[in-house]
Amino acid sequence: MSGTVKIRKGDRVRVLTGKDRGKEGVVMRVLPAENKVIVEGVNVAKKHQKARSATSQGGIIDKDMPLPVPNVAVLSPSDGKPTRIGYKVLDDGSKIRICRRTGAEI
């Protein structure tokens, strides 16, 4: 079920469904095997962490949890609206990602 994920680390995305719908953030990590992404400040869960040593402190920490890739959309760099991603092969043979709506390079 895991195919190629068109979203990369560092992309600005908007959440399309779920409790955090409408929130925007930067992709911190991509999990292609699970077809999920972790977005900064979105889908945050409270985790109770035990103090492991004298230096590490215990308590309740916020942990960003993964979101399914289809639930997020990349924001276009030109106008900031959600878009799909396409690919374009340049003359020199390199492949770049483009915004499907405006055709701008991502």
N, C-alpha and C positions, 0 to 999 in steps of 0.2 A: 504494500500500500504506500510505502514511502517513495515518492518520486523526487524530482528536482524541486528544491525550494527556491523561489525567485527572490525571496526577501533575504537581505544580508545584515550582518551586524553593523550598526551605525545608521540604519535607515530610520527616518521618521515615519511612524505609522499611526493610524487611528483605529480604535476598536469598533467593530461593526455590530456585535451582538453581546449579550450577557449583561451582568450587573455593572460593568465598567464601560458600557456603550457610550461612544462619543469622546472618551478620553484619548489623549494623544501622548506619545512618548517615543523614546529612542530604543531600538532593539539592542539589548545587551548581549544576547546569546541566541543562536539558532540550533535547534535539535532536529536535524533532518531525519534521523532514524525514527523519531516519534512524530514527525511532521508538526512540530510545535516551536514557538518562539517565546523568549522571555523579554518582556517590555518593562523598562524602568518606570516604577511608580504605578503600574497597572496590575490588577489581580494580586493584591498584596494579602498575605495570610500572616496571622500572628503565630509565632513559634515559641514554645517555652523551652528555653535552653538551660541546661544544667552547667554549673561552673566546673570545668574540667581540670584546671590547675590553679595555682595561686595567682597567675597573671590573667587568665581568661575569666571574665565576669559572667555570671548567670543572669537570667531574667527573661523578659518577653521581648523578642526581636521581631521586626517585620521582615518577611521573606517574599520576594517576588516569585510567583508561581507561573508555570508555562501556560500559554494560550495556544489553541489550535491555529495553524497558519490561515485557514479560510476565514477565520473570525477577525482578521486584521487586514487593512488595506494601506498600501504605501501612499504617502502624501507627495503630490507633485511638487518639485522644487520651484517651479515657476509661479504657481498660484496657490499652493497649499491645499488643494482639494484631493480627495482620495482618487486613486487611479489604479489601473492594472499595469503590469509590466510586460514589455515585449523586448525582443532582442533584434539588433541590427548588425549585420556583418559589414565592416568597413572594407575599403579597397585593399588595405594591407593584410586582410585576413583576420584581424582582431574583432572580437565580438563585444558590443556595448549594450547596456540596458537602456531602454527608452520608455518614456511615458506614453501609454497607448492613447490617452486623451489629447495631449498637445503635441506629441512627437519630440518633446525636449529630452535631452540626455539626463539620466539619473546618476 
